[in-house]
Amino acid sequence: MSQGRTGKINYRCPNCMFRDIDYDLLYDKEADEFYCRRCNWQGSEHEILQLYSDYKKKYKAMLKRFTVEDILKDD
């Protein structure tokens, strides 16, 4: 989730990403949490990475071609 520069990683709000909105998270040093000004989501880095893995499932089979036979086999 880097911006193409070396250094600090900019995380995107996972809640906004699920709605296809690209919005950066801000970091609160006192609470040791990240938060989003747009949707009021807040959480730790661990929570962000978990939600990112859920987001990746959305595009898991994006490059796989499904045939009608494949779809009918699953039923």
N, C-alpha and C positions, 0 to 999 in steps of 0.2 A: 504494500500500500504506500510505497514511497513515491515522492514527487519527482523522481529522476535525479535527485541530488543525493550526495552522500551526507550522512548525518541522521538527524532525528526522523523517525517514522511518523507520518501523518496517518492516523486512523480515520476511517469513514464511519459515520453513524450506522450501525447495523439495522436499526429500526427504519431509518430513512432508505437504506439500500434495498430493503424488501419491497419498498414502494417505488423503486427505481429513481430515487433522488440521491444525488451525490453531494453530501454535506460533511465537512470536516468536524471532528470532535475536538473539544477543548479539554485541557487537563487541569484539575484542581489539586495542587500540591498538598494542601492541608488535609483533604479527605482521601488523597491517593486514589482518585477516581477520574474517569473521563466522563464528559457530559456533552450533550447536544443542545444548542440554543434553539434549534428549530422545533424539536419535538419533545424536549425535556427528558430524554433518555439519559440514564447514568449507569455506570458500571465499571468494573475493573478490566484490566487488560485480558485476563483469563476469560471473562464473559464475552468480550469482543471477539476473541479468537474462536470461541465455541459457536457464536452466532455466524461468524464468517464461514465456518465449516458447514453450517446448515444452509447458508446462502449458496455455497458451491454446489450443493445437491440439486439446486434448481437447474443448473446447466450441465449436470453430469453426463447426460446422453445427447448433448447438443450436436456432436459430430457423428453420431451413430445413425445409420439409415435403417428405418423400420419398414418392413414389408407387411402386406396384409396377412401373410401366413404367420409372421412373428406375432402379430397382435391377436390373431385367432387362436394361436397355441396357448397364450396366457389365460384365455377364458376357459 
